[in-house]
Amino acid sequence: MAESIRVGLLGLGVVGGGVARALRDKAETIAQRVGRPIEVRGVVVRDPSRQRDAEGLAISTDASDVLDDPDVQIVVEMMGGEDPAREYLLRAIRNGKHIVTANKEVMAKHGAEIVAAATERGLEVAFEASVGGGIPVIGPFKLDLLANDISRVTAIINGTTNYIITRMSVGGADFATALREAQDAGYAEADPTNDVEGIDAAYKLAILSTLAFHARVHPDQIYREGITALEPSDFRYAKELGYVIKLLAIGKRDGDALEVRVHPAFVPAGTMLATVDDVYNAVQVEGDLVGRILFYGRGAGAGPTSSAVVADVIDLAQRIVGGQVRPSGAVYTERPTIIRDILCRYYLRLVAADRPGVIAKIAGILGEHEISLASVIQKEDVLTGEHRYAEIVFMTHVAREGAMQRALETIEALDVVSSIGSLIRVED
């Protein structure tokens, strides 16, 4: 058979190990599809003593063995984290190598720089695995949806938080219990901060929004709330009102500006996104020509993510063989991002003194900020000493974010209000 396509791997963890096994176990099939065999020239790891399936692989702790090897044509980065991954990718590009990466943080923060450097050298950057794992979403944005003006992307793109939310919704667990179950099942890390605070979802939304709206979107521009403040009562009220709660990543075009936000939201029960449970992910796209479409599947784990990485390797190898490599460059504009001017409905849960006039006082404050009420629910009186409190839920009509936040500050300062439980946006 003709000369092989030579690949170097950075990282041999869960995903890297899956990629190495797929390239080894499917070698014959892959060679038939590419027209040449794919040869793994070397693998760079941090800890060579760690037990791993490395049969037939040349293991090194020196990144130069891959990055500076003149025979390596494709560098596959699966290390994770911002550094030294960014430095290694740029160095590989300077050395004339194509890139495949599953690194959402690097692509969210430095994707524009990396793609520009590759384009200047006539090289490609493939990053399908950086957002949806095994769900093909990057490819469609880069090719199949190019004829569309995308108006909105709404996504459930973190399997860990979706699993926790499902356990709280279906099983009635509190957050701490649901998190512990996710960790026991291997879905959540020992330190789950990136997942439960919405950081991981913000990285992925930055990548999706950049592609969807042809605008540079950095994670720092994304409004973000996690799921740690959600209570079992929020899920009970959501069900009673005809909704489910999901951690949504939303990108929306608003004139010349963009709404980019990650936060828990009420989603109408029975809609496509409302039925995405457990560790599954979904990306819903709305375009002027294609209408509304949904990409759905397992978004994380060794199998799905390895599938996306290997597919990128095969695709790149096929085009190297066919002489059809296309630089990764694209033109991205600068757009302002907004949050205080967004319009939506709100769910507000609070604990206040159970006495006449309290609801009217709170409703009056909302009215002063041009926020009208759709419904009010009062339940679960609590007796504390000589004081009786009630849990009250307000559902508003469409209101402006800035007005809602100002009203909330005034409400929270009332002597009759004991605590603000939750403020959750409603995405009808």
C-alpha positions as CSV (number, residue, x, y, z in Angstrom):
1,M,0.0,0.0,0.0
2,A,1.1,3.6,-0.6
3,E,3.0,5.6,2.0
4,S,1.2,6.1,5.3
5,I,-0.4,9.2,6.7
6,R,1.6,9.9,9.9
7,V,-0.1,11.1,13.1
8,G,1.2,12.2,16.5
9,L,-0.9,12.2,19.6
10,L,-0.7,14.6,22.5
11,G,-2.4,12.9,25.5
12,L,-3.4,9.3,26.1
13,G,-6.1,9.7,28.8
14,V,-9.7,8.6,28.4
15,V,-10.2,10.2,25.0
16,G,-6.7,9.8,23.8
17,G,-6.7,6.1,24.7
18,G,-10.0,5.7,22.9
19,V,-8.5,7.3,19.8
20,A,-5.3,5.2,19.9
21,R,-7.4,2.0,20.2
22,A,-9.7,3.0,17.3
23,L,-6.8,3.8,15.0
24,R,-5.2,0.4,15.9
25,D,-8.3,-1.8,16.0
26,K,-9.9,-0.3,12.9
27,A,-6.6,0.1,11.0
28,E,-7.6,-2.0,8.0
29,T,-11.0,-0.3,7.6
30,I,-9.5,3.2,8.0
31,A,-6.8,2.4,5.4
32,Q,-9.4,1.3,2.9
33,R,-11.4,4.6,3.5
34,V,-8.4,6.8,3.3
35,G,-6.5,5.0,0.5
36,R,-3.4,4.8,2.7
37,P,-2.7,3.4,6.2
38,I,-2.6,5.8,9.2
39,E,0.5,5.4,11.3
40,V,0.8,6.7,14.9
41,R,4.4,7.9,14.9
42,G,4.5,8.9,18.6
43,V,2.4,9.7,21.7
44,V,3.3,12.4,24.3
45,V,2.1,11.8,27.9
46,R,2.6,13.6,31.2
47,D,3.1,10.5,33.3
48,P,4.7,7.5,31.5
49,S,4.3,5.3,34.6
50,R,0.5,5.4,34.5
51,Q,-1.2,2.1,33.5
52,R,-2.6,2.4,30.0
53,D,-3.2,0.4,26.8
54,A,-0.2,1.5,24.8
55,E,0.6,-1.6,22.8
56,G,2.8,-0.8,19.8
57,L,3.0,2.9,20.6
58,A,6.1,5.0,21.1
59,I,5.5,6.8,24.4
60,S,7.4,10.0,25.3
61,T,7.2,12.8,27.8
62,D,8.9,15.2,25.4
63,A,6.5,17.1,23.2
64,S,9.3,17.7,20.7
65,D,9.1,14.1,19.7
66,V,5.8,14.8,18.0
67,L,5.8,18.6,17.4
68,D,9.2,18.7,15.8
69,D,9.1,15.3,14.0
70,P,9.3,16.3,10.3
71,D,7.4,13.1,9.3
72,V,4.3,13.9,11.4
73,Q,1.6,15.4,9.2
74,I,-1.3,15.6,11.7
75,V,-1.1,16.4,15.4
76,V,-4.0,15.2,17.5
77,E,-4.3,17.2,20.8
78,M,-6.3,15.6,23.6
79,M,-4.5,17.0,26.7
80,G,-7.2,19.4,27.7
81,G,-6.7,22.7,29.5
82,E,-5.4,25.9,28.2
83,D,-1.7,25.5,28.7
84,P,0.5,24.0,27.4
85,A,-2.0,22.9,24.8
86,R,-2.3,26.3,23.1
87,E,1.5,26.6,22.9
88,Y,1.8,23.1,21.4
89,L,-0.9,23.7,18.8
90,L,0.7,26.9,17.6
91,R,4.1,25.2,17.5
92,A,2.8,22.3,15.5
93,I,1.3,24.8,13.0
94,R,4.6,26.6,12.7
95,N,6.1,23.3,11.9
96,G,3.6,22.7,9.0
97,K,1.3,20.2,10.7
98,H,-2.5,20.0,10.5
99,I,-4.4,20.0,13.8
100,V,-7.2,17.8,15.2
101,T,-8.3,18.8,18.7
102,A,-11.0,18.0,21.3
103,N,-10.0,20.9,23.5
104,K,-13.0,23.2,24.1
105,E,-11.2,25.6,26.4
106,V,-8.4,26.3,23.9
107,M,-10.7,26.7,20.9
108,A,-13.2,28.9,22.9
109,K,-10.4,31.2,24.1
110,H,-7.8,31.0,21.4
111,G,-9.6,29.5,18.4
112,A,-9.4,32.6,16.2
113,E,-5.6,32.9,16.8
114,I,-5.0,29.2,16.1
115,V,-7.2,29.1,13.0
116,A,-5.6,32.3,11.6
117,A,-2.1,30.8,12.1
118,A,-3.1,27.6,10.3
119,T,-4.7,29.5,7.5
120,E,-1.6,31.5,6.9
121,R,0.3,28.3,6.4
122,G,-2.4,26.6,4.3
123,L,-3.2,24.1,7.1
124,E,-6.4,22.9,8.6
125,V,-7.8,22.9,12.2
126,A,-10.5,20.3,12.9
127,F,-12.3,20.4,16.2
128,E,-15.6,18.5,15.9
129,A,-15.0,16.8,19.3
130,S,-14.7,20.1,21.2
131,V,-18.4,20.8,21.5
132,G,-20.8,17.8,21.2
133,G,-18.5,14.9,21.5
134,G,-20.0,12.4,19.1
135,I,-22.8,14.7,17.9
136,P,-21.8,16.2,14.5
137,V,-22.4,20.0,15.0
138,I,-19.1,21.7,14.0
139,G,-19.1,20.2,10.5
140,P,-22.7,21.3,9.7
141,F,-21.9,24.9,10.9
142,K,-18.8,25.0,8.7
143,L,-20.4,23.6,5.6
144,D,-24.0,22.4,5.5
145,L,-25.6,25.5,7.2
146,L,-23.4,28.1,5.4
147,A,-26.3,29.2,3.2
148,N,-28.4,30.1,6.3
149,D,-28.6,33.2,8.3
150,I,-28.7,31.6,11.8
151,S,-30.9,33.5,14.2
152,R,-30.6,31.4,17.3
153,V,-28.8,28.4,18.8
154,T,-30.2,26.8,21.9
155,A,-28.3,23.9,23.4
156,I,-28.0,21.5,26.2
157,I,-24.3,20.8,26.0
158,N,-23.1,19.5,29.3
159,G,-24.0,15.9,30.1
160,T,-23.0,16.2,33.8
161,T,-25.4,19.0,34.6
162,N,-28.1,17.4,32.5
163,Y,-27.8,14.2,34.5
164,I,-27.9,16.1,37.8
165,I,-31.0,18.1,36.7
166,T,-32.7,14.9,35.5
167,R,-32.1,13.3,38.9
168,M,-33.5,16.4,40.7
169,S,-36.5,16.5,38.3
170,V,-37.5,12.9,38.1
171,G,-36.0,11.5,41.3
172,G,-36.7,14.4,43.6
173,A,-33.1,14.5,44.8
174,D,-31.5,17.7,46.1
175,F,-28.5,19.1,44.4
176,A,-25.9,17.6,46.7
177,T,-27.4,14.1,46.4
178,A,-27.7,14.3,42.6
179,L,-24.1,15.5,42.3
180,R,-22.9,12.6,44.4
181,E,-24.8,10.2,42.2
182,A,-23.2,11.7,39.1
183,Q,-19.8,11.4,40.7
184,D,-20.5,7.7,41.7
185,A,-21.6,7.0,38.1
186,G,-18.4,8.6,36.7
187,Y,-20.3,11.5,35.0
188,A,-18.9,14.2,37.3
189,E,-15.3,14.9,38.3
190,A,-14.1,15.1,41.9
191,D,-14.1,18.9,41.4
192,P,-17.2,19.5,39.3
193,T,-16.9,23.3,39.2
194,N,-16.5,23.6,35.5
195,D,-19.7,21.6,34.9
196,V,-22.0,22.8,37.7
197,E,-21.1,26.5,37.3
198,G,-21.7,26.5,33.6
199,I,-18.1,27.1,32.6
200,D,-17.9,24.1,30.3
201,A,-21.1,25.1,28.6
202,A,-19.9,28.6,28.1
203,Y,-16.7,27.3,26.4
204,K,-18.9,25.3,24.0
205,L,-21.3,28.1,23.4
206,A,-18.5,30.5,22.5
207,I,-17.4,28.0,19.8
208,L,-20.9,27.5,18.5
209,S,-21.8,31.2,18.5
210,T,-18.5,32.1,16.7
211,L,-19.4,29.7,13.9
212,A,-23.2,30.3,13.8
213,F,-23.0,34.1,13.8
214,H,-19.6,34.6,12.1
215,A,-18.5,36.7,15.0
216,R,-15.7,36.4,17.5
217,V,-17.3,35.3,20.8
218,H,-15.0,34.8,23.9
219,P,-16.2,33.0,27.0
220,D,-15.7,36.2,29.0
221,Q,-18.5,37.8,26.9
222,I,-21.0,35.1,27.9
223,Y,-23.4,35.7,30.8
224,R,-23.2,32.6,33.0
225,E,-25.1,31.0,35.9
226,G,-24.7,27.5,37.2
227,I,-27.2,25.0,38.7
228,T,-26.0,25.0,42.4
229,A,-28.8,27.3,43.6
230,L,-31.6,25.1,42.2
231,E,-33.9,23.5,44.8
232,P,-36.3,20.5,44.6
233,S,-39.2,23.0,45.1
234,D,-38.2,24.7,41.8
235,F,-38.7,21.4,39.9
236,R,-42.0,20.8,41.6
237,Y,-43.3,24.3,40.7
238,A,-41.9,23.9,37.1
239,K,-43.9,20.7,36.7
240,E,-47.1,22.3,38.1
241,L,-46.7,25.2,35.7
242,G,-46.1,22.9,32.7
243,Y,-42.3,23.3,32.4
244,V,-39.1,21.4,33.0
245,I,-35.8,23.0,34.0
246,K,-32.7,22.7,31.9
247,L,-29.3,24.3,31.8
248,L,-29.4,26.1,28.5
249,A,-26.7,27.6,26.4
250,I,-28.3,30.3,24.2
251,G,-26.9,32.3,21.4
252,K,-29.3,34.7,19.6
253,R,-28.8,37.4,17.1
254,D,-30.5,40.7,18.2
255,G,-29.9,43.3,15.4
256,D,-26.2,44.0,15.3
257,A,-25.7,42.5,18.8
258,L,-25.6,39.0,20.2
259,E,-27.3,37.5,23.3
260,V,-25.0,34.8,24.6
261,R,-25.9,33.3,27.9
262,V,-25.7,30.1,29.9
263,H,-28.2,29.6,32.8
264,P,-31.0,27.4,34.1
265,A,-34.3,28.0,32.3
266,F,-37.9,26.9,32.3
267,V,-38.6,25.0,29.0
268,P,-42.1,24.0,28.0
269,A,-42.8,20.4,28.7
270,G,-43.2,18.3,25.6
271,T,-40.9,20.4,23.4
272,M,-37.8,18.8,21.8
273,L,-35.3,20.2,24.3
274,A,-37.5,19.3,27.3
275,T,-37.2,15.6,26.5
276,V,-33.4,15.6,26.5
277,D,-32.5,13.8,29.7
278,D,-29.6,12.2,31.6
279,V,-26.2,12.6,29.9
280,Y,-27.6,13.3,26.5
281,N,-26.9,16.6,24.7
282,A,-28.8,18.5,22.0
283,V,-28.1,21.5,19.9
284,Q,-31.2,23.3,18.3
285,V,-30.5,25.6,15.4
286,E,-32.8,28.1,13.8
287,G,-31.9,29.2,10.2
288,D,-33.8,31.3,7.7
289,L,-33.7,28.5,5.0
290,V,-33.5,25.3,7.0
291,G,-36.0,26.3,9.8
292,R,-35.5,24.6,13.1
293,I,-33.4,21.5,13.3
294,L,-32.0,19.5,16.3
295,F,-28.7,17.6,16.7
296,Y,-29.0,15.0,19.5
297,G,-27.0,12.3,21.1
298,R,-24.4,11.4,23.7
299,G,-22.2,14.4,24.1
300,A,-19.4,13.1,26.2
301,G,-17.5,10.0,27.1
302,A,-14.6,8.1,25.6
303,G,-16.7,6.5,22.8
304,P,-18.5,9.5,21.4
305,T,-15.6,11.9,21.7
306,S,-13.1,9.4,20.3
307,S,-15.5,8.9,17.4
308,A,-15.5,12.6,16.5
309,V,-11.7,12.8,16.8
310,V,-11.0,9.8,14.6
311,A,-13.5,11.0,12.1
312,D,-11.6,14.3,11.9
313,V,-8.4,12.4,11.4
314,I,-9.9,10.3,8.6
315,D,-11.4,13.3,6.9
316,L,-8.1,15.2,7.0
317,A,-6.1,12.2,5.8
318,Q,-8.5,11.6,2.9
319,R,-8.0,15.2,1.7
320,I,-4.3,15.1,2.2
321,V,-4.3,12.0,-0.1
322,G,-6.6,13.7,-2.6
323,G,-4.7,17.0,-2.5
324,Q,-7.9,18.8,-1.4
325,V,-6.8,20.3,1.9
326,R,-8.7,23.6,2.5
327,P,-7.3,26.2,4.9
328,S,-9.5,26.8,7.9
329,G,-9.8,30.5,7.6
330,A,-13.1,32.4,7.8
331,V,-14.1,36.1,8.2
332,Y,-15.4,36.9,11.7
333,T,-16.9,40.3,12.7
334,E,-16.9,42.0,16.0
335,R,-20.3,42.2,17.6
336,P,-21.4,43.6,21.0
337,T,-22.9,41.1,23.4
338,I,-25.9,42.0,25.6
339,I,-27.7,40.7,28.7
340,R,-29.6,43.5,30.4
341,D,-31.6,44.3,27.4
342,I,-32.9,40.8,26.7
343,L,-36.7,40.2,26.9
344,C,-38.2,37.0,28.4
345,R,-40.6,35.8,31.1
346,Y,-39.4,35.1,34.6
347,Y,-40.1,32.7,37.5
348,L,-39.4,34.2,40.9
349,R,-39.5,32.2,44.1
350,L,-39.1,33.9,47.5
351,V,-40.0,33.5,51.2
352,A,-41.9,36.4,52.7
353,A,-44.0,37.2,55.7
354,D,-47.4,35.5,55.6
355,R,-49.7,38.5,56.2
356,P,-52.1,40.7,54.2
357,G,-50.6,43.1,51.7
358,V,-47.2,41.4,51.1
359,I,-48.0,40.0,47.7
360,A,-49.6,43.4,46.7
361,K,-46.4,45.2,47.8
362,I,-44.2,42.9,45.8
363,A,-46.5,43.1,42.8
364,G,-46.4,46.9,43.1
365,I,-42.6,47.0,42.9
366,L,-42.7,44.8,39.8
367,G,-45.4,47.1,38.3
368,E,-43.2,50.2,38.9
369,H,-40.6,48.5,36.7
370,E,-43.2,47.7,34.0
371,I,-43.2,44.0,34.9
372,S,-46.7,42.5,34.8
373,L,-47.7,39.2,36.5
374,A,-49.1,36.2,34.8
375,S,-49.7,34.1,38.0
376,V,-49.0,33.9,41.7
377,I,-48.7,30.8,43.8
378,Q,-48.5,30.7,47.6
379,K,-47.8,27.5,49.4
380,E,-45.8,25.9,52.2
381,D,-46.3,28.2,55.2
382,V,-43.4,28.0,57.6
383,L,-43.6,29.0,61.3
384,T,-40.4,30.5,62.7
385,G,-40.8,31.5,66.3
386,E,-43.6,34.0,66.4
387,H,-43.4,34.7,62.7
388,R,-45.2,32.9,59.9
389,Y,-43.6,32.9,56.4
390,A,-44.9,31.7,53.1
391,E,-43.1,30.5,49.9
392,I,-44.5,32.6,47.1
393,V,-43.9,32.0,43.3
394,F,-44.4,34.8,40.8
395,M,-44.6,34.1,37.0
396,T,-44.2,37.3,35.0
397,H,-45.1,38.3,31.4
398,V,-42.3,39.2,29.1
399,A,-40.1,41.8,30.8
400,R,-36.7,43.4,30.3
401,E,-33.7,41.8,32.1
402,G,-32.4,45.1,33.4
403,A,-35.8,46.0,34.8
404,M,-36.2,42.6,36.5
405,Q,-32.8,42.9,38.2
406,R,-33.5,46.4,39.5
407,A,-36.9,45.2,40.8
408,L,-35.3,42.3,42.5
409,E,-32.8,44.5,44.4
410,T,-35.8,46.5,45.8
411,I,-37.8,43.4,46.6
412,E,-34.8,41.8,48.4
413,A,-34.5,44.9,50.6
414,L,-38.1,44.7,51.9
415,D,-38.4,43.9,55.6
416,V,-41.2,41.5,54.8
417,V,-39.0,39.4,52.5
418,S,-37.0,36.7,54.3
419,S,-35.0,35.4,51.3
420,I,-35.0,35.2,47.5
421,G,-35.0,31.6,46.5
422,S,-34.6,31.5,42.7
423,L,-34.9,33.7,39.6
424,I,-35.2,31.6,36.5
425,R,-35.7,32.7,33.0
426,V,-38.6,31.2,31.0
427,E,-37.7,30.2,27.4
428,D,-41.1,29.8,25.7
